[in-house]
C-alpha cells in the first residue's frame, strides 16, 4: 500500500526588509513520503524569499509538470516558477519557456556544485532564469525547526535570512549562481 503525505500546518511570518514585504501566511503543506525534512524546510524558505499574496505551494514531488511553488497572474498566466533541487537541463528549458521568471533553489553541497558545473553553460541563453544555492550546513540546520505545526518567523535583510521557531534560530546566506 502506498504511503500517504504528511500534513504540516505552518504559520509563516515574513519580514523582508529588502523588498519591504511584511505578511503572515497560513500554509497547509503536504509532505510527500519521499521528501526529507530538509527539503520541506527549503521549500518554506523559498516561499518566504519570494512571498507574495498570489504565491502558492503546488503538489510538488507528486507532479512532474509543476514546480514546487508558483505565482500566477489574475488572468492565470505563469509569472514565477520556483523549483527546488537539481532539475535536468530539459526541465530547466521547459520551465523557462512556461514562465516569465524561473528560480531554482539548489541545496546539497558538493552534489549541487557538480550539477551546476554540468548545466551552467546550457543556461546562459535564459534571461528569465535565476539559480540560487543554499549552503548545505545551513539547510541541514533547518531540519531542527521541523514539526507538524510550525510558527516560523523569517527575517530577510541585505540578502541574509534568519529563520526562527520558538528558541531555535538558523541563519542562511543564499548564494546567487545565476
ZICORRA-V144806 format. One record per residue. N is the residue number from 1. SS is DSSP state (@ for helix, = for strand, . for the rest). PHI is phi in radians with two decimals (none if undefined). BURIAL is I if it has 24 or more other ideal C-beta (glycine too) atoms within 12 Angstrom, else O. Layout:
# ZICORRA-V144806
N;SS;PHI;BURIAL  N;SS;PHI;BURIAL
This chain:
# ZICORRA-V144806
1;.;none;O  2;.;-1.25;O  3;.;-1.32;O  4;.;-1.66;O  5;.;-1.16;O  6;=;-1.73;O  7;=;-1.65;O  8;=;-2.08;I  9;=;-1.81;O  10;=;-2.26;I  11;=;-1.86;O  12;=;-1.91;I  13;=;-1.69;I  14;=;-1.91;I  15;=;-2.12;I  16;=;-1.82;I  17;.;-1.21;O  18;.;-1.21;O  19;.;-1.87;O  20;.;0.98;O  21;=;-2.09;O  22;=;-2.39;O  23;=;-2.77;O  24;=;-1.97;O  25;=;-1.96;I  26;=;-1.74;O  27;=;-2.06;I  28;=;-1.93;O  29;=;-2.01;I  30;=;-1.65;I  31;=;-1.69;I  32;.;-1.03;I  33;.;-0.96;O  34;.;-1.58;O  35;.;-1.45;I  36;.;-1.51;O  37;@;-1.04;I  38;@;-1.05;I  39;@;-1.15;I  40;@;-1.01;I  41;@;-1.23;I  42;@;-1.10;I  43;@;-1.06;I  44;@;-1.19;I  45;@;-1.15;I  46;@;-1.07;I  47;@;-1.08;I  48;@;-1.10;I  49;@;-1.14;I  50;.;-2.12;I  51;.;-0.86;I  52;.;-2.81;I  53;.;-1.11;O  54;.;-1.81;O  55;=;-1.31;I  56;=;-2.38;I  57;=;-1.35;I  58;.;-1.82;I  59;.;-1.24;O  60;@;1.10;I  61;@;-1.02;I  62;@;-1.43;O  63;.;-2.30;O  64;.;-1.29;O  65;.;-1.68;O  66;.;-2.15;I  67;.;-1.35;I  68;.;-1.37;I  69;=;-2.50;I  70;=;-2.54;I  71;=;-2.30;I  72;=;-1.98;O  73;.;-1.32;O  74;.;-1.12;O  75;.;-1.66;O  76;.;1.22;O  77;.;-1.51;O  78;=;-1.37;I  79;=;-1.56;I  80;=;-2.44;I  81;=;-2.09;I  82;=;-2.04;I  83;=;-2.04;I  84;=;-1.99;I  85;.;1.64;I  86;.;-2.27;I  87;.;-1.20;I  88;.;-1.22;O  89;@;-1.01;O  90;@;-1.08;O  91;@;-1.13;I  92;@;-1.06;I  93;@;-1.04;O  94;@;-1.12;O  95;@;-1.06;I  96;@;-1.14;I  97;@;-1.39;O  98;@;-1.59;I  99;.;-2.15;I  100;.;-1.13;O  101;=;-2.41;I  102;=;-2.21;I  103;=;-2.19;I  104;=;-1.94;I  105;=;-1.78;I  106;=;-1.69;I  107;=;-2.75;I  108;.;2.03;I  109;.;1.19;O  110;@;-1.05;O  111;@;-1.04;O  112;@;-1.15;I  113;@;-1.10;O  114;@;-1.11;O  115;@;-1.01;I  116;@;-1.11;I  117;@;-1.03;O  118;@;-1.30;O  119;@;-1.80;I  120;@;-1.06;O  121;@;-1.15;O  122;@;-1.42;O  123;@;-1.75;I  124;.;-1.08;O  125;.;-1.37;O  126;.;-1.67;I  127;.;-1.28;O  128;.;-1.65;I  129;=;-1.93;I  130;=;-2.14;I  131;=;-2.18;I  132;=;-2.16;I  133;=;-1.73;I  134;=;-1.86;I  135;.;-0.99;I  136;@;-1.03;O  137;@;-1.09;O  138;@;-1.31;I  139;@;-1.23;I  140;@;-1.14;O  141;@;-1.15;I  142;@;-1.09;I  143;@;-0.96;I  144;@;-1.18;O  145;@;-1.57;I  146;.;-1.31;I  147;.;-2.69;O  148;.;-1.13;O  149;=;-2.16;O  150;=;-2.18;I  151;=;-2.04;I  152;=;-1.88;I  153;=;-1.93;I  154;=;-2.05;I  155;=;-1.96;I  156;=;-2.16;I  157;=;-2.65;O  158;.;0.93;O  159;.;1.37;O  160;=;-1.60;O  161;=;-2.13;I  162;=;-2.09;I  163;=;-2.00;I  164;=;-2.28;I  165;=;-2.49;I  166;.;0.97;O  167;.;-1.72;O  168;=;-1.67;O  169;=;-2.29;O  170;=;-2.20;I  171;=;-1.82;I  172;=;-2.29;I  173;=;-2.11;O  174;.;-1.10;I  175;=;-2.01;I  176;=;-1.41;O  177;.;-1.56;O  178;.;-2.56;I
